[in-house]
């Protein structure tokens, strides 16, 4: 089936992990957990990582166990100076212009933050939709319901979509729906097995999408 839409994750995907932006957000998450529960640094870090592994996001764990206000949490942890970490990306802007398929952001972050990131990168105009944590009813990836909601909103089958993502555990639900899965970044053998393709960065992922588009199909590579 022709490639209709490419879904891009945001953090550490649409921009390189080496930027340090996600580390800044991680520090804010640690600070929030520490202050909320009156924990020391080590225990706060341990708990928030535990919630991330068990529930997909630290927020989901805090909601379940501590009845945290999600808007308060999201506003606090994303209150970072994005311009200190990112700059306009002319090469990515050009490649996105070459990709004729629809383009959307699919992220566990809030849309307001996502749009700030896209604006700083100079690529906001390419994205018709930002599917954020609120759109999915605060159900984060890898909850299958979040993926189904996105496909429903776009009015497409999974086989017409590609997911570009830096977190391997977020790929299986996409694959189960027939999406082409692309893992960004270095990957061990186990993580790589969850993806149809493994690429070093978003530039390579976009070039791959252009190639598949021009070939007239999406899908897994030939075995």
ABEGO torsion letter per residue (X at the ends): XBBABBBBBBBGAABBAAAGAAAAAAAAAAAAAAAAAGBBAAAAAAAAAAAAAAAGBAAAAAAAAAGBBAAAAAAAAABBBAAAABBBBAAAAAAAAABABBBBBBBABBAAAAAAAAAAAGAAAABABBBBAAAAGGBBOABAAAAAAAAAAAGBBAAABBBBBABAAAAAAAAAAGBBBBBBEBBBAAAAAABABBBABAAAAAAAAAAAAAAGBBEBBBX
